[in-house]
């Protein structure tokens, strides 16, 4: 989030919106493989909830609006990864759309 200092062109915003959510979409697409890897699901769950809480707590103390939005986006992605780790892919897809 610290790399967003200058003004952002519209094409970069559209590109960033699709690239940010690509990881969650890949997790949803490989969900049949993840069901056989329970240890992997535990790791995904841990990193998802850690990202959600860490990014939201850092975002609380920011003053720049772009940084607040960036940390909020990271936090929401953490929630989506967390729901993938709990094998609740429909919730993650709902939050993605």
C-alpha positions as CSV (number, residue, x, y, z in Angstrom):
1,X,0.0,0.0,0.0
2,X,2.9,2.4,0.4
3,X,3.6,2.3,-3.3
4,X,0.5,4.3,-4.2
5,X,1.8,7.8,-3.8
6,X,0.9,9.4,-7.1
7,X,-2.3,9.9,-9.0
8,X,-3.6,6.7,-10.6
9,X,-4.8,6.5,-14.2
10,X,-8.1,4.8,-14.8
11,X,-6.6,2.0,-16.8
12,X,-4.4,1.0,-13.9
13,X,-7.4,1.0,-11.6
14,X,-9.4,-1.3,-13.9
15,X,-6.3,-3.6,-14.3
16,X,-5.7,-3.7,-10.5
17,X,-9.3,-4.6,-9.7
18,X,-9.1,-7.8,-11.8
19,X,-5.5,-8.7,-10.7
20,X,-6.3,-8.3,-7.0
21,X,-9.1,-10.9,-7.0
22,X,-7.4,-13.4,-9.3
23,X,-5.8,-15.3,-6.4
24,X,-9.1,-15.9,-4.7
25,X,-10.6,-17.0,-8.0
26,X,-7.8,-19.5,-8.5
27,X,-8.5,-20.8,-5.0
28,X,-12.1,-21.3,-5.9
29,X,-11.2,-23.0,-9.2
30,X,-8.9,-25.5,-7.5
31,X,-11.3,-26.2,-4.7
32,X,-11.7,-29.9,-5.6
33,X,-8.0,-30.4,-5.1
34,X,-7.9,-28.5,-1.9
35,X,-10.5,-30.8,-0.3
36,X,-7.9,-33.6,-0.2
37,X,-5.3,-31.4,1.5
38,X,-6.6,-30.7,4.9
39,X,-3.3,-29.4,6.2
40,X,-3.2,-27.0,3.2
41,X,-6.7,-25.8,4.1
42,X,-5.5,-25.1,7.6
43,X,-2.7,-23.0,6.3
44,X,-5.0,-21.1,4.0
45,X,-7.4,-20.5,6.8
46,X,-4.6,-19.2,9.1
47,X,-3.2,-16.8,6.5
48,X,-6.6,-15.6,5.5
49,X,-7.7,-14.6,9.0
50,X,-4.2,-13.2,9.8
51,X,-4.4,-11.0,6.7
52,X,-7.9,-9.9,7.5
53,X,-7.1,-8.8,11.0
54,X,-3.6,-7.4,10.3
55,X,-4.6,-5.3,7.3
56,X,-7.7,-3.9,9.0
57,X,-5.8,-3.0,12.2
58,X,-3.0,-1.3,10.2
59,X,-5.7,0.5,8.1
60,X,-7.3,2.0,11.2
61,X,-4.2,4.1,11.9
62,X,-3.7,5.5,8.4
63,X,-4.4,9.1,7.4
64,X,-4.1,8.9,3.6
65,X,-7.3,7.8,1.9
66,X,-5.5,5.7,-0.8
67,X,-3.7,3.8,1.9
68,X,-7.0,3.2,3.8
69,X,-8.7,1.9,0.7
70,X,-5.6,-0.3,0.0
71,X,-5.6,-1.9,3.5
72,X,-9.3,-2.3,3.4
73,X,-9.0,-4.2,0.1
74,X,-6.3,-6.4,1.6
75,X,-8.5,-7.1,4.6
76,X,-11.5,-8.1,2.4
77,X,-9.2,-10.4,0.4
78,X,-8.2,-12.0,3.7
79,X,-11.8,-12.7,4.5
80,X,-12.3,-14.3,1.1
81,X,-9.2,-16.5,1.6
82,X,-10.4,-17.4,5.1
83,X,-13.7,-18.6,3.7
84,X,-11.9,-20.6,1.1
85,X,-9.8,-22.2,3.9
86,X,-13.1,-23.2,5.6
87,X,-14.3,-24.8,2.3
88,X,-17.1,-22.3,2.0
89,X,-16.4,-21.4,-1.6
90,X,-19.8,-20.1,-2.3
91,X,-19.4,-17.4,0.4
92,X,-16.0,-16.4,-1.1
93,X,-17.5,-16.2,-4.6
94,X,-20.4,-14.1,-3.3
95,X,-18.0,-11.7,-1.6
96,X,-15.9,-11.6,-4.8
97,X,-18.8,-10.5,-6.9
